[in-house]
Amino acid sequence: MENIALRVNIEGKEEKVDTDWFAIMATLKKRGVDYDSLQRIHAELNAGLKVTTRRLTLAKFNQDINLAGIIRETKGYLSNAQWIR
């Protein structure tokens, strides 16, 4: 299993933490997760799924997503839409 960047939320808390698979795998082993289950969790995370287990919600943190050009400022739209009134 290769290391992957993860975003983790602890049940009952608002904040999310960025970590990696090896750190979470050690935590899950301490919480009694067997090797087959760890492989399944790793595969599900690699497939882009969110996984909740042992009071942790895990998601693959995709560092390759560039939001430039996807999220735009609205002021340009406002000036173009003023004539709609």
TAGIVEN-V831662 format. One record per run of one state. SS is the DSSP state (A for helix, B for strand, O for the rest). FROM is the first residue (numbers start at 1). TO is the last residue. If there is no record, write none. Layout:
ss:SS from:FROM to:TO
ss:SS from:FROM to:TO
//
This chain:
ss:O from:1 to:4
ss:B from:5 to:10
ss:O from:11 to:15
ss:B from:16 to:20
ss:A from:21 to:30
ss:O from:31 to:34
ss:A from:35 to:46
ss:O from:47 to:50
ss:B from:51 to:53
ss:O from:54 to:55
ss:B from:56 to:60
ss:O from:61 to:67
ss:B from:68 to:68
ss:O from:69 to:70
ss:B from:71 to:71
ss:O from:72 to:74
ss:A from:75 to:84
ss:O from:85 to:85
//
